[in-house]
């Protein structure tokens, strides 16, 4: 990965089977409290035959992150590899990031009276936070730092159909292009009929 590579997620909706394996893996890997879900699987066009599909949604680590732009205390920062992180020790829980994010990525642990929300939580792409790498403080506040260990995020590692692709933008687009080009080749997509199976 070059120094200018930007890490990205992509969910291939043709492969996603709505199993929630990615969201469960994320919740477990980071020991998230009840009510916080950094990744969600959503069903679009539900009930419309032929148009229904599932996709996995979390922080998309935007190039020009709107959450970072609206934060009044500058708790967000973007790493050199494009991963958008935040500092929980600076966050005041105002919720501006939640209103700015088109993906609903920012999560708040409480929904109390008069807007008391607590400190925001969101997908870190398993890259930890500003604390020392793999320290107890980082683990407690942000969960596993799998990127520092050279691993892919827990959600992508757990995806049984490999619908969730993660990596630098060029690698992700290369994988997707190869998938599109291979459609109709290799594995038989429709069941064999009697005439083909038995030569009659």
Secondary structure, 3 states (H helix, E strand, C coil): CCCCCCEEEEECCCCCCCCCHHHHHHHHHHCCCCCCCCCEEEEECCCCCCCCEEEEECCCCCCCCHHHHHCCCCCEEECCCCCEEECCCCCCCCCHHHHHCCCCCCEECCCCHHHCCCCEECCCCCCCCCCCCCCHHHHHHHCCCCCCCCCCCHHHHHCCCCCEEEEEHHHHHHHHHHHHHHCCCCCCCCCCCHHHHHCC
